[in-house]
Amino acid sequence: MRLLLINPNMTESMTRSMTDVARVTAGPAAEIVPLTATTGFPYISSRAEAQIAGAGVLETIASHRHDVDAVIIAAFGDPGLVAARELFDLPIVGMAEAAVMSAAMLGERFSVVTFSPHMARWYDACVRQTGLGGRFTGVRCPADPPAQLGDVQTALRPELIALAHDGTRSDGADVVILGGAPLAGLAPQIAHETPGILVDPIAAATAQAMALARLSPSYRNRTARPAAKTSTGLGQALSTVIAGETT
């Protein structure tokens, strides 16, 4: 089994850390194929940036769709996820949605802890789009954004642990999702220092991508496929998919 892990952010170090988590989760059962965006932003931190990055996600999937069994969109806002599922005949998993679905299976109520207030409203909307808003206790984050992203796991570790405590003890969450690509791999490191259950979104996305690939879903007669049409200015692989061609 081959899983394509697309980092829509342009930061290679994030891709490496998320790939490490995915490979530990998959073990020998799946090969992780990581790709990092070559255009866009070092880190996506708004819905506008996610819309732009989503186009690159579609181009990347189109170019590799015949070589993999499932796709992981490795950015917490899941840029391009809904559109990708309309276009491509293979399982597409977003790390935010996967984390939420996993949290809902691990406990009755869940919260999100992230590292910057810039993402709070957007992440709140991401959760509510899954339809599980009634079990969501909210987003907890520091009052101020970090000066840099490369060391948030170490620089903000005490504060993130405190926020996880707030999510469980004050908000009543059973499960805490650590949201955002820079936090990949932190959950198992701090699990013994926090109450409740911690979810790493990349681990959740990897496990779900493998499960969906094993289901071998048939896309032959699905009704959500967009009407075929011509396009201008897109990459050859994506324009071929939009034109309704399967090769």
Phi and psi in degrees as GROMACS dihedral restraints (atoms count N, CA, C in turn):
[ dihedral_restraints ]
;  ai    aj    ak    al  type     phi  dphi    fc
    3     4     5     6     1  -120.7    20    10
    4     5     6     7     1   129.5    20    10
    6     7     8     9     1  -115.2    20    10
    7     8     9    10     1   124.5    20    10
    9    10    11    12     1   -86.6    20    10
   10    11    12    13     1   117.9    20    10
   12    13    14    15     1  -104.1    20    10
   13    14    15    16     1   109.5    20    10
   15    16    17    18     1  -102.0    20    10
   16    17    18    19     1   119.2    20    10
   18    19    20    21     1   -94.6    20    10
   19    20    21    22     1   107.4    20    10
   21    22    23    24     1   -71.2    20    10
   22    23    24    25     1   -11.1    20    10
   24    25    26    27     1   -81.5    20    10
   25    26    27    28     1   155.1    20    10
   27    28    29    30     1   -90.4    20    10
   28    29    30    31     1     5.7    20    10
   30    31    32    33     1   -91.1    20    10
   31    32    33    34     1   113.1    20    10
   33    34    35    36     1   -64.2    20    10
   34    35    36    37     1   -34.9    20    10
   36    37    38    39     1   -63.0    20    10
   37    38    39    40     1   -33.8    20    10
   39    40    41    42     1   -65.7    20    10
   40    41    42    43     1   -41.8    20    10
   42    43    44    45     1   -59.7    20    10
   43    44    45    46     1   -43.4    20    10
   45    46    47    48     1   -63.3    20    10
   46    47    48    49     1   -44.7    20    10
   48    49    50    51     1   -67.4    20    10
   49    50    51    52     1   -39.2    20    10
   51    52    53    54     1   -69.6    20    10
   52    53    54    55     1   -36.1    20    10
   54    55    56    57     1   -64.1    20    10
   55    56    57    58     1   -40.0    20    10
   57    58    59    60     1   -59.3    20    10
   58    59    60    61     1   -45.1    20    10
   60    61    62    63     1   -62.7    20    10
   61    62    63    64     1   -45.3    20    10
   63    64    65    66     1   -62.0    20    10
   64    65    66    67     1   -40.4    20    10
   66    67    68    69     1   -68.9    20    10
   67    68    69    70     1   -37.7    20    10
   69    70    71    72     1   -64.1    20    10
   70    71    72    73     1   -42.4    20    10
   72    73    74    75     1   -65.1    20    10
   73    74    75    76     1   -44.9    20    10
   75    76    77    78     1   -75.4    20    10
   76    77    78    79     1   -32.0    20    10
   78    79    80    81     1    59.0    20    10
   79    80    81    82     1  -146.3    20    10
   81    82    83    84     1   -78.4    20    10
   82    83    84    85     1    -3.1    20    10
   84    85    86    87     1   -77.1    20    10
   85    86    87    88     1   -17.1    20    10
   87    88    89    90     1  -150.5    20    10
   88    89    90    91     1   146.2    20    10
   90    91    92    93     1   -93.1    20    10
   91    92    93    94     1   130.2    20    10
   93    94    95    96     1   -97.0    20    10
   94    95    96    97     1   125.0    20    10
   96    97    98    99     1  -110.9    20    10
   97    98    99   100     1    99.1    20    10
   99   100   101   102     1   -88.2    20    10
  100   101   102   103     1   141.1    20    10
  102   103   104   105     1  -138.1    20    10
  103   104   105   106     1   139.1    20    10
  105   106   107   108     1  -111.2    20    10
  106   107   108   109     1   140.6    20    10
  108   109   110   111     1   -58.5    20    10
  109   110   111   112     1   141.0    20    10
  111   112   113   114     1  -105.1    20    10
  112   113   114   115     1    -5.4    20    10
  114   115   116   117     1  -135.8    20    10
  115   116   117   118     1   160.1    20    10
  117   118   119   120     1   114.7    20    10
  118   119   120   121     1  -118.1    20    10
  120   121   122   123     1  -136.4    20    10
  121   122   123   124     1   147.6    20    10
  123   124   125   126     1   -57.5    20    10
  124   125   126   127     1   -38.8    20    10
  126   127   128   129     1  -148.6    20    10
  127   128   129   130     1   129.1    20    10
  129   130   131   132     1   -79.8    20    10
  130   131   132   133     1   122.5    20    10
  132   133   134   135     1  -134.0    20    10
  133   134   135   136     1    19.4    20    10
  135   136   137   138     1  -154.5    20    10
  136   137   138   139     1   164.4    20    10
  138   139   140   141     1   -67.5    20    10
  139   140   141   142     1   -33.6    20    10
  141   142   143   144     1   -62.9    20    10
  142   143   144   145     1   -44.8    20    10
  144   145   146   147     1   -65.0    20    10
  145   146   147   148     1   -35.5    20    10
  147   148   149   150     1   -66.1    20    10
  148   149   150   151     1   -37.6    20    10
  150   151   152   153     1   -61.2    20    10
  151   152   153   154     1   -42.9    20    10
  153   154   155   156     1   -66.3    20    10
  154   155   156   157     1   -44.8    20    10
  156   157   158   159     1   -65.5    20    10
  157   158   159   160     1   -30.1    20    10
  159   160   161   162     1   -59.9    20    10
  160   161   162   163     1   -34.0    20    10
  162   163   164   165     1   -63.3    20    10
  163   164   165   166     1   -39.8    20    10
  165   166   167   168     1   -65.8    20    10
  166   167   168   169     1   -35.4    20    10
  168   169   170   171     1   -60.7    20    10
  169   170   171   172     1   -44.9    20    10
  171   172   173   174     1   -63.1    20    10
  172   173   174   175     1   -41.2    20    10
  174   175   176   177     1   -61.9    20    10
  175   176   177   178     1   -41.9    20    10
  177   178   179   180     1   -67.2    20    10
  178   179   180   181     1   -44.5    20    10
  180   181   182   183     1   -62.4    20    10
  181   182   183   184     1   -42.4    20    10
  183   184   185   186     1   -58.1    20    10
  184   185   186   187     1   -38.5    20    10
  186   187   188   189     1   -74.9    20    10
  187   188   189   190     1   -19.4    20    10
  189   190   191   192     1  -122.3    20    10
  190   191   192   193     1     9.6    20    10
  192   193   194   195     1   -63.8    20    10
  193   194   195   196     1   -26.9    20    10
  195   196   197   198     1   -86.7    20    10
  196   197   198   199     1    -6.3    20    10
  198   199   200   201     1  -107.7    20    10
  199   200   201   202     1    -3.7    20    10
  201   202   203   204     1  -133.1    20    10
  202   203   204   205     1   163.6    20    10
  204   205   206   207     1   -99.0    20    10
  205   206   207   208     1   -20.1    20    10
  207   208   209   210     1  -163.2    20    10
  208   209   210   211     1   164.7    20    10
  210   211   212   213     1  -127.9    20    10
  211   212   213   214     1   137.9    20    10
  213   214   215   216     1  -112.5    20    10
  214   215   216   217     1   123.0    20    10
  216   217   218   219     1   -91.2    20    10
  217   218   219   220     1   108.8    20    10
  219   220   221   222     1   -97.6    20    10
  220   221   222   223     1    62.5    20    10
  222   223   224   225     1  -148.7    20    10
  223   224   225   226     1   137.3    20    10
  225   226   227   228     1   -66.2    20    10
  226   227   228   229     1   -24.4    20    10
  228   229   230   231     1   -79.6    20    10
  229   230   231   232     1    -1.6    20    10
  231   232   233   234     1    54.8    20    10
  232   233   234   235     1    50.6    20    10
  234   235   236   237     1   -60.7    20    10
  235   236   237   238     1   129.1    20    10
  237   238   239   240     1    82.3    20    10
  238   239   240   241     1     2.3    20    10
  240   241   242   243     1   -62.6    20    10
  241   242   243   244     1   -52.9    20    10
  243   244   245   246     1   -63.5    20    10
  244   245   246   247     1   -43.1    20    10
  246   247   248   249     1   -64.1    20    10
  247   248   249   250     1   -39.6    20    10
  249   250   251   252     1   -63.6    20    10
  250   251   252   253     1   -38.9    20    10
  252   253   254   255     1   -67.4    20    10
  253   254   255   256     1   -28.1    20    10
  255   256   257   258     1   -70.7    20    10
  256   257   258   259     1   -33.7    20    10
  258   259   260   261     1   -92.1    20    10
  259   260   261   262     1   -35.1    20    10
  261   262   263   264     1  -112.9    20    10
  262   263   264   265     1   142.6    20    10
  264   265   266   267     1   -94.2    20    10
  265   266   267   268     1    58.7    20    10
  267   268   269   270     1  -159.3    20    10
  268   269   270   271     1   159.2    20    10
  270   271   272   273     1   -64.4    20    10
  271   272   273   274     1   131.6    20    10
  273   274   275   276     1  -120.9    20    10
  274   275   276   277     1   124.6    20    10
  276   277   278   279     1  -121.3    20    10
  277   278   279   280     1   131.8    20    10
  279   280   281   282     1  -100.2    20    10
  280   281   282   283     1   143.2    20    10
  282   283   284   285     1   -68.9    20    10
  283   284   285   286     1   -31.8    20    10
  285   286   287   288     1   -69.2    20    10
  286   287   288   289     1   -50.6    20    10
  288   289   290   291     1   -60.7    20    10
  289   290   291   292     1   -41.9    20    10
  291   292   293   294     1   -62.8    20    10
  292   293   294   295     1   -40.4    20    10
  294   295   296   297     1   -64.2    20    10
  295   296   297   298     1   -42.8    20    10
  297   298   299   300     1   -64.4    20    10
  298   299   300   301     1   -46.8    20    10
  300   301   302   303     1   -62.1    20    10
  301   302   303   304     1   -39.5    20    10
  303   304   305   306     1   -67.7    20    10
  304   305   306   307     1   -42.1    20    10
  306   307   308   309     1   -61.2    20    10
  307   308   309   310     1   -38.9    20    10
  309   310   311   312     1   -67.0    20    10
  310   311   312   313     1   -23.3    20    10
  312   313   314   315     1   -89.3    20    10
  313   314   315   316     1   -13.9    20    10
  315   316   317   318     1   -98.8    20    10
  316   317   318   319     1   -17.1    20    10
  318   319   320   321     1  -162.9    20    10
  319   320   321   322     1   175.8    20    10
  321   322   323   324     1   -80.2    20    10
  322   323   324   325     1   -39.1    20    10
  324   325   326   327     1  -132.5    20    10
  325   326   327   328     1   150.8    20    10
  327   328   329   330     1  -142.8    20    10
  328   329   330   331     1   157.3    20    10
  330   331   332   333     1  -131.4    20    10
  331   332   333   334     1   170.5    20    10
  333   334   335   336     1  -119.7    20    10
  334   335   336   337     1   132.2    20    10
  336   337   338   339     1  -113.6    20    10
  337   338   339   340     1   128.5    20    10
  339   340   341   342     1  -134.4    20    10
  340   341   342   343     1  -179.7    20    10
  342   343   344   345     1  -103.4    20    10
  343   344   345   346     1    -2.9    20    10
  345   346   347   348     1  -148.2    20    10
  346   347   348   349     1   140.0    20    10
  348   349   350   351     1   -68.9    20    10
  349   350   351   352     1   -16.4    20    10
  351   352   353   354     1   -62.5    20    10
  352   353   354   355     1   -26.5    20    10
  354   355   356   357     1   -96.7    20    10
  355   356   357   358     1    -5.5    20    10
  357   358   359   360     1   -59.9    20    10
  358   359   360   361     1   -51.0    20    10
  360   361   362   363     1   -68.0    20    10
  361   362   363   364     1   -37.7    20    10
  363   364   365   366     1   -66.2    20    10
  364   365   366   367     1   -45.9    20    10
  366   367   368   369     1   -64.7    20    10
  367   368   369   370     1   -36.7    20    10
  369   370   371   372     1   -58.5    20    10
  370   371   372   373     1   -44.1    20    10
  372   373   374   375     1   -65.6    20    10
  373   374   375   376     1   -38.0    20    10
  375   376   377   378     1   -59.5    20    10
  376   377   378   379     1   -43.1    20    10
  378   379   380   381     1   -64.8    20    10
  379   380   381   382     1   -45.6    20    10
  381   382   383   384     1   -67.1    20    10
  382   383   384   385     1   -25.6    20    10
  384   385   386   387     1   -68.2    20    10
  385   386   387   388     1   -18.5    20    10
  387   388   389   390     1   -77.4    20    10
  388   389   390   391     1   -12.3    20    10
  390   391   392   393     1    87.3    20    10
  391   392   393   394     1     4.9    20    10
  393   394   395   396     1  -106.9    20    10
  394   395   396   397     1    23.6    20    10
  396   397   398   399     1   -60.4    20    10
  397   398   399   400     1   -28.3    20    10
  399   400   401   402     1   -67.6    20    10
  400   401   402   403     1   -16.9    20    10
  402   403   404   405     1  -107.9    20    10
  403   404   405   406     1     7.1    20    10
  405   406   407   408     1  -100.3    20    10
  406   407   408   409     1   128.8    20    10
  408   409   410   411     1   -96.7    20    10
  409   410   411   412     1    -5.6    20    10
  411   412   413   414     1   119.8    20    10
  412   413   414   415     1   178.4    20    10
  414   415   416   417     1  -104.9    20    10
  415   416   417   418     1   131.1    20    10
  417   418   419   420     1  -109.8    20    10
  418   419   420   421     1   135.1    20    10
  420   421   422   423     1  -154.8    20    10
  421   422   423   424     1   162.2    20    10
  423   424   425   426     1   -62.8    20    10
  424   425   426   427     1   159.2    20    10
  426   427   428   429     1   -69.2    20    10
  427   428   429   430     1   -30.8    20    10
  429   430   431   432     1  -123.5    20    10
  430   431   432   433     1   147.3    20    10
  432   433   434   435     1   -70.8    20    10
  433   434   435   436     1   154.0    20    10
  435   436   437   438     1   -70.8    20    10
  436   437   438   439     1   152.3    20    10
  438   439   440   441     1   -68.0    20    10
  439   440   441   442     1   -31.2    20    10
  441   442   443   444     1  -149.8    20    10
  442   443   444   445     1   159.3    20    10
  444   445   446   447     1   -95.7    20    10
  445   446   447   448     1   -18.8    20    10
  447   448   449   450     1   -64.3    20    10
  448   449   450   451     1   -24.8    20    10
  450   451   452   453     1  -124.3    20    10
  451   452   453   454     1    25.9    20    10
  453   454   455   456     1   -63.3    20    10
  454   455   456   457     1   -31.7    20    10
  456   457   458   459     1   -64.4    20    10
  457   458   459   460     1   -34.3    20    10
  459   460   461   462     1   -91.1    20    10
  460   461   462   463     1   -44.8    20    10
  462   463   464   465     1   -65.7    20    10
  463   464   465   466     1   -35.9    20    10
  465   466   467   468     1  -105.0    20    10
  466   467   468   469     1     7.7    20    10
  468   469   470   471     1   -53.8    20    10
  469   470   471   472     1   -51.2    20    10
  471   472   473   474     1   -59.9    20    10
  472   473   474   475     1   -39.0    20    10
  474   475   476   477     1   -70.0    20    10
  475   476   477   478     1   -38.9    20    10
  477   478   479   480     1   -64.4    20    10
  478   479   480   481     1   -39.0    20    10
  480   481   482   483     1   -63.4    20    10
  481   482   483   484     1   -42.7    20    10
  483   484   485   486     1   -63.8    20    10
  484   485   486   487     1   -38.5    20    10
  486   487   488   489     1   -66.6    20    10
  487   488   489   490     1   -37.4    20    10
  489   490   491   492     1   -64.3    20    10
  490   491   492   493     1   -38.8    20    10
  492   493   494   495     1   -60.5    20    10
  493   494   495   496     1   -43.6    20    10
  495   496   497   498     1   -61.7    20    10
  496   497   498   499     1   -40.5    20    10
  498   499   500   501     1   -61.9    20    10
  499   500   501   502     1   -35.1    20    10
  501   502   503   504     1   -89.1    20    10
  502   503   504   505     1   -51.0    20    10
  504   505   506   507     1   -78.4    20    10
  505   506   507   508     1   -38.0    20    10
  507   508   509   510     1   -89.6    20    10
  508   509   510   511     1   -40.0    20    10
  510   511   512   513     1   -92.7    20    10
  511   512   513   514     1   -16.7    20    10
  513   514   515   516     1    83.4    20    10
  514   515   516   517     1    21.8    20    10
  516   517   518   519     1   -79.6    20    10
  517   518   519   520     1   141.5    20    10
  519   520   521   522     1   -86.8    20    10
  520   521   522   523     1   -27.1    20    10
  522   523   524   525     1  -131.0    20    10
  523   524   525   526     1   140.8    20    10
  525   526   527   528     1  -122.2    20    10
  526   527   528   529     1   124.2    20    10
  528   529   530   531     1   -92.5    20    10
  529   530   531   532     1   128.7    20    10
  531   532   533   534     1   -90.7    20    10
  532   533   534   535     1   100.9    20    10
  534   535   536   537     1   -91.5    20    10
  535   536   537   538     1   136.5    20    10
  537   538   539   540     1   115.8    20    10
  538   539   540   541     1   136.4    20    10
  540   541   542   543     1   -55.9    20    10
  541   542   543   544     1   -37.0    20    10
  543   544   545   546     1   -64.3    20    10
  544   545   546   547     1   -12.6    20    10
  546   547   548   549     1   -97.7    20    10
  547   548   549   550     1     5.7    20    10
  549   550   551   552     1   -58.0    20    10
  550   551   552   553     1   129.7    20    10
  552   553   554   555     1    89.9    20    10
  553   554   555   556     1    -6.0    20    10
  555   556   557   558     1   -77.0    20    10
  556   557   558   559     1   -32.8    20    10
  558   559   560   561     1   -51.7    20    10
  559   560   561   562     1   -52.1    20    10
  561   562   563   564     1   -67.0    20    10
  562   563   564   565     1   -23.2    20    10
  564   565   566   567     1   -72.3    20    10
  565   566   567   568     1   -32.4    20    10
  567   568   569   570     1  -112.1    20    10
  568   569   570   571     1     5.5    20    10
  570   571   572   573     1   -58.1    20    10
  571   572   573   574     1   -35.8    20    10
  573   574   575   576     1   -75.8    20    10
  574   575   576   577     1    -9.1    20    10
  576   577   578   579     1  -105.1    20    10
  577   578   579   580     1     2.2    20    10
  579   580   581   582     1  -130.1    20    10
  580   581   582   583     1   149.7    20    10
  582   583   584   585     1   -79.5    20    10
  583   584   585   586     1   167.5    20    10
  585   586   587   588     1    74.6    20    10
  586   587   588   589     1  -170.5    20    10
  588   589   590   591     1  -107.6    20    10
  589   590   591   592     1   131.6    20    10
  591   592   593   594     1   -99.4    20    10
  592   593   594   595     1   141.3    20    10
  594   595   596   597     1  -119.2    20    10
  595   596   597   598     1   126.5    20    10
  597   598   599   600     1   -91.3    20    10
  598   599   600   601     1   118.3    20    10
  600   601   602   603     1   -60.0    20    10
  601   602   603   604     1   -34.8    20    10
  603   604   605   606     1   -70.9    20    10
  604   605   606   607     1   -38.9    20    10
  606   607   608   609     1   -61.7    20    10
  607   608   609   610     1   -43.5    20    10
  609   610   611   612     1   -63.3    20    10
  610   611   612   613     1   -43.2    20    10
  612   613   614   615     1   -65.2    20    10
  613   614   615   616     1   -39.0    20    10
  615   616   617   618     1   -64.3    20    10
  616   617   618   619     1   -47.5    20    10
  618   619   620   621     1   -61.4    20    10
  619   620   621   622     1   -41.0    20    10
  621   622   623   624     1   -72.0    20    10
  622   623   624   625     1   -36.9    20    10
  624   625   626   627     1   -61.7    20    10
  625   626   627   628     1   -41.6    20    10
  627   628   629   630     1   -64.5    20    10
  628   629   630   631     1   -42.6    20    10
  630   631   632   633     1   -63.3    20    10
  631   632   633   634     1   -43.5    20    10
  633   634   635   636     1   -66.7    20    10
  634   635   636   637     1   -39.1    20    10
  636   637   638   639     1   -62.8    20    10
  637   638   639   640     1   -38.1    20    10
  639   640   641   642     1   -68.8    20    10
  640   641   642   643     1   -23.9    20    10
  642   643   644   645     1   -70.6    20    10
  643   644   645   646     1   -17.5    20    10
  645   646   647   648     1    48.7    20    10
  646   647   648   649     1    57.9    20    10
  648   649   650   651     1   -64.6    20    10
  649   650   651   652     1   145.1    20    10
  651   652   653   654     1   -94.5    20    10
  652   653   654   655     1   128.7    20    10
  654   655   656   657     1  -105.6    20    10
  655   656   657   658     1     8.3    20    10
  657   658   659   660     1   -59.2    20    10
  658   659   660   661     1   -43.9    20    10
  660   661   662   663     1  -114.2    20    10
  661   662   663   664     1    23.8    20    10
  663   664   665   666     1   -69.0    20    10
  664   665   666   667     1   150.1    20    10
  666   667   668   669     1   -99.6    20    10
  667   668   669   670     1    -8.9    20    10
  669   670   671   672     1   -87.1    20    10
  670   671   672   673     1    -1.2    20    10
  672   673   674   675     1   -65.3    20    10
  673   674   675   676     1   130.8    20    10
  675   676   677   678     1   -64.9    20    10
  676   677   678   679     1   154.8    20    10
  678   679   680   681     1   -64.4    20    10
  679   680   681   682     1   140.8    20    10
  681   682   683   684     1   -67.0    20    10
  682   683   684   685     1   141.5    20    10
  684   685   686   687     1  -158.6    20    10
  685   686   687   688     1   163.2    20    10
  687   688   689   690     1   -82.7    20    10
  688   689   690   691     1   161.2    20    10
  690   691   692   693     1  -145.4    20    10
  691   692   693   694     1   165.8    20    10
  693   694   695   696     1  -131.6    20    10
  694   695   696   697     1   134.5    20    10
  696   697   698   699     1    87.3    20    10
  697   698   699   700     1     1.9    20    10
  699   700   701   702     1   -92.2    20    10
  700   701   702   703     1   163.0    20    10
  702   703   704   705     1   -63.4    20    10
  703   704   705   706     1   156.0    20    10
  705   706   707   708     1   -59.6    20    10
  706   707   708   709     1   -43.2    20    10
  708   709   710   711     1   -64.1    20    10
  709   710   711   712     1   -44.1    20    10
  711   712   713   714     1   -70.7    20    10
  712   713   714   715     1   -39.8    20    10
  714   715   716   717     1   -63.8    20    10
  715   716   717   718     1   -32.7    20    10
  717   718   719   720     1   -64.9    20    10
  718   719   720   721     1   -44.2    20    10
  720   721   722   723     1   -63.2    20    10
  721   722   723   724     1   -45.0    20    10
  723   724   725   726     1   -66.2    20    10
  724   725   726   727     1   -30.6    20    10
  726   727   728   729     1   -74.8    20    10
  727   728   729   730     1    -3.1    20    10
  729   730   731   732     1    87.3    20    10
  730   731   732   733     1     8.9    20    10
  732   733   734   735     1   -85.3    20    10
  733   734   735   736     1   143.3    20    10
  735   736   737   738     1  -101.0    20    10
  736   737   738   739     1    -4.5    20    10
